[in-house]
Each structure stands twice: as C-alpha cells, then as structure tokens.
C-alpha cells in the first residue's frame, strides 16, 4: 500500500532555510515533516571551511553545521523523510505532494526551501579542485584568498560584483569573459573598469583548471581565445566561476508565480507566494544574497508566516462553525 503522511507544516528542502523553518515550526507545535530532497543538508554539505556563520569563533565544516541543524530540528520535534518530491497539487488545502517512490504527503501549509545550484563550466579540473582553489561564491570564500592572485569567470552582474568584492582581499583580480563586452549593468561596468586592481581578459574561454599537485591546489587556468583559437595559461591561486545560478523550481512551474529568472516570487518583506498557504525561503527565492545565514533567516520568516496563516485560518473556521 502507498504510504501517506499528513502534517500541519510540510517543508521541502533540508538546507539552512528548510531546517530553520523546521526548528521554528516544531517549536510552534506544527510537528513539521521535512522532505530532504536529493541533497540532504543542501549545498553546505559540499562546503568545507565555513568561517562566516555567526556563533563560531573557529572555522567549522559545512557538513558538521548541517548535521547539527538537523539534530536540533529533530530534537524539537521535526521529522526527516528521505524522499524527493516529483508531483505537487497546490489547488486546495491540504496540499498534496507525491514522492518518487509513490509516498503521498499532505500539508496544511507548505514551505519550499529547495535552493539553487551554482552553474558550472563543466571543464576538466573544475570539480576536482572545488574547495582547493575553485569556488562559485566570492562572498563565501574570498577571505581565504587575501593577498593572493584571483580570477573571476563570467560577464554578468554576478561576475562583476564578485570581482569588485574580491578587491577587498586581493590587489590582483582578473575577470575572464568569453566575449568582447560584458552583460552587466552599466553602473557596475563603470566601477569595474575604474578599479585599478582589476584587469579584464576578453574573448577567452576556460579550457581547464590546472592542479599544482600535492597540496598546491589551483595554480593556473588554461584558456582558449574565442576569436583566434590560440591557447594560453593564466596563473592564479583562486578561480571563481560566476556564470549564474539555477533555482530548483521546475516542480512548481505552472503552480506558483516565478520571476523572470525562475525564482519563486514572494511578497516584499515576507515569504508568501502567489498561493495562500505556500511559503518560499532561502536561495529558491533569493537571488541577491545567497548566504547560509540569510537562508536561515528567511527560513525563520517562513515558519512565522506559516504559523500566522494557520492561526488566522483556524480562527476563521471556528467563527464559521459558530455562525452556522
């Protein structure tokens, strides 16, 4: 028989946003169920050193942090489910969702915290050198490259913002772009071109990231000129891939309002989506900050928004019952 689970609060995703929502939801008595998804713990489970999460004087490990958050959520009453949702029905409450093994989940409210994945180039050395010189987040990892020669790959707003940010830590920042002009906003381009510590390499495509062997990590990036085909090697100690992110929202297309970039649209200053009773938090609705601490903050917001929604719905239901 098909297994069925019902809860006051159903949460999709188990990164900082989903687990924070679970902690607050459990403490509010909503006995949340967390469907953990393909990557339990989210992107922090593939992050090594974490130095910017508040509360820890020493460097901590991403997997350890997510393990602790999971234990905290379970301790206060949240239930973790190893499953991936493949079907949703948001046309009526309780919302009905189906896992890939056929398990059916019902939730009086739904909190979506499915996150977003950084886009990668898919070239040799990229994944092998992840955390050893190759990164997709300058705000997260730039501090580890202070005083070193660093490189950003991309041509949009994210790439330019990352390059400008890295000048806080490095006097030698290079932006590599495969075209002869940037797609970033004009004001950002002006700041980039005016900065004395940033240089741009035009018409260059990354061919591979070069491993120095042993404990050296990244030592260079091999490039191909997109006009002439000429190959070259650019020496660097940090390579930041900044070609955008892909929010995990395919499941909700046609069910929820998404913005022009595919992120779930929420009301300003809240986590409320276009469907009453459905809330979104973390990177699935945040394309600006994308930090563990901001994801956790919006997870808290989602739980509080959900609790208030249920309280109002319960009050209206009681009032209608009395009136009848």
N, C-alpha and C positions, 0 to 999 in steps of 0.2 A: 504494500500500500504506500501511497505517496505521503511523505512526512509533511506536517503542517505546523507552523509556528506563528503565534499571534502575540503582539506586544503593543503597548501604548506608544513606544518610540522605536522605530526601525532605523538603523544607521547603516549606510553603505560606505565602506572605507575605514581603514584602521591605521591611518597616519595620525599626526598630531591633532588635526582637526576632528576626525572621527572619534578618536579616543577622548579628547577633551569634552566633546559633546556627550559621550557615554558617561564620563565621570559626573558631569553636571546633571545629566538626565537621571542617572541612578540615584543621586543624592536628592533629587526631587521626587523620587518614588515612582518613576516611569518604567522601571525594570527594562532598560533598553536591550535590544538584540543588535549586535554588531556583525554584519556580514563582511568578512575581512577582505575578500577580493583576491585577485591574482597575486598581489604582493603584500602580504600581511605586514603591517608596520610602515608601509609606504616607502618613499624614496630614502628616508633616513636609514633604512636597513642596508643600503648600499653606500652609505656615507661613513667614512672612518672617523677622523678627528672632528669633533664639534666643540667650538670654543666660544660661540656667541649665544648659547641658550642660557637665559638667566637662571641663577641659582647655583652655579657650579664654578668654583674658583679655578679648578684644574680642568684640563682638556678631558672630555668624555667621548665615548664611542657612540655613534648613531644607533647601532643595533641595541646596545645596552639601554639607551634612553627610551627606545620604543618598547623594549621588554618591560621596563619599569612602569611606563604609562599603561601598558596592557594589564599588568598585575594590579595596578591601582584601580583601573576601571572594573576589573573582576572583583576586587576586594569590596567595592562599594555596591556591587550588585549587577553589573553588566554581564551579559552572556555573549561569548565569542563563538561565531559559526564559521567554519572553514568552508566557504562556498563562494561562487561567483554568480551574480545575477545576470540572466540572459533575456528576461522579459519583464516588462512593467505595465501596470494598468493604473493610471492616475485619474481615471474618470470619476471615481467615487471613493469615499472613505468607508471602512478602512482600505487603504491602498493595498493592492495585490502585486507581489513580485514573485518571480519563479527563478530558482537556481538552476545551474546547468545539469544537475542530477535529477531535476524534477521536484525538488523540495519547494513548497509554497510558503511564502511569508506574508503575513498581514500586519500592517502597522497603522495605528490611528493617526500618527504623524510620520513623516519620512524626512530624514536628514541625509543629504547627499554630500559625501566627502571623498569622492573618487579621485581627486587630484588631477595633476597634469604631468606629463613626461617631457623632459627636455628633448628637442630634436637633435640627432647626432649626424655626423657626416658619413659614417659608415666606411671609414678608411682604415687601413692597417695601423695598428698601434693605439687606436683611439680607446677601445675598451680595455686593452691590456694595461694602459698607462693611466686609467682612471684612478684618481687619488694619488698618483705618482707624478703629477705634472700636468695632467689633462683634467679639466673641470668644465662644468656648464653653469657655474654660478660664481661670479667675481665677488659678490657681496658675502657669500658664504666662505669662500676660500682665499680671497685676495690677501688677507692678513698674513697667510703663510708664505707669501712671496714678497714680503717687504724687502726692498733693496735689491731685488732680482730683476732680470730682464724678462718681460712678459709679453704675450701676444694674444690678441682677440681676433676671432674669425667671424665675419658677418658684415652686413651692411645696413641693417635696420636700426630702429630706435634702441633695441636691446643691446646690440653690439656697441653702438656709440656710447650709451650710458655706462656699459661695463668698462670700456676703455677709459672714460673720464673718471670713473670711480677708482680704477686701478692706479691712477696718478697719485692717490693718497698714500700709496705704498711703494710705488716704483717711479724712478726717474727715466725709465726706458720702456715705453709702451708702444707696441706696433699693432696697427689694425690691418688685417689682411682681408681684401674683398675681391671676389672673382669678376667683378665688373669695373667700369671706369667712372662710376658715380654711385653715391650712396642713396638708399631709400629712406633714410632717417629724416625727421623733421628738420627744416631749415635752421631753426634756432640751435638745435643740437649739433648740426654740422658746423655751424659757425663757431661754437665753443670748442669743438674737436680741432678744427683747423687752426684755431688761435692758440691752442695749447702747445707750449714749447717742448713738452716731453712726450708728445705723441707724433708718430710718423705713420703714413699710410702706404701700403704696398697695393697698387692697383692691378687688376687683371691677373690675379694669382689664385689658383685653385690648390687646395691642400691635397697632396698625393698620399702622404703618410706622416705619422708621428714617430720620431726616432728615439729609441730606447738606448740610453747610455750604458746599459748593462749594470749588473750588481745592484747597488743602492742608489745609483745616479738618477734614475728616473728619466724624465723627458730632457733631452739635450738639444733637440732641433726639430724643425718641421720641414719636410720635403715639399716643394712647390712645383707647379707646372703653370707656365704663362698661358693664359687662355687665348691669347692672340697669336703668339709665335710658336707655342708648344715647347719653349725652352724650359729646361729643368734647373732648379736652383735649391739651395739649402739655407734655411733661415734659422740661425742659432737662437734658442730661447730656453728658459727654465720653467715657464708656465704657459700653457696653451688653453685659452678659454673659448669654448665653442658657444657662440651666441647667435644661433640661427632660428630661435623661437621655441615655443612650447606647444604641445598638443594636449588640450584638456580632454579628460576621459568622459566625454558627453555623448558619444554615439548612441548609447542606450536611450537617451532622453530626447533625441531629435523627433519632433512631431508631438511630443508630450509636454515639453516645457519651452518657454521662450529662451532662446540663446542669443548672445550678441553676435556682432559681425565676425568675431574671431572664434566662435564656437564655445565660448564660456557661458555658464548658466547666468542669466540676467537676474539680478536681485534688486529690491528696492533700496535706494540710497540710505545708508545708515542702518541697514538691517540685513537679515539673511533670508527674508521672504522672497519666494519665487513667484512666477505667474500663476501657480496653482496653490490655492489656500491649503495650508497644512503640510506643504512641502518646503523644505529649507535647504539652502546650499551654503557650504562653508569650505574654507581652505583654498587650495590652488585651483579647484574646479570653477571657482567664481572670482578669483583674484589673479589678474594678470600683471599687476603692478609690483607687489612686494615679494610674494612667493618665498616667505621665510617660515621656518618651523614655528617661531613664536607668534607670528601673525596668524598662521593657520590655527594654532591652538586658541588664540583669542577669538577668532570667528567661530570656532567650534563651541566655545562657551556661549557666544551670542546666539548660535543656532539652538542650543538647548534651552536657553532662556526664552527665546522667541517661541519655541515649540511648547514649552510649559504654559506660557501665557495663552497661546492659541487654544490648547486643550482646556484650560480653566474657563475661558470665555465660552467655548463650545459646550462644556458641561453645564455651565450656568444657563445658557440659552435652552438647552434640552430640558433641564429641570423646570424652567419657567413655562415652557410649552406644555409640559406634563401637568403642572398645576392648573394652567389655564384650561386645559381640556377637561 
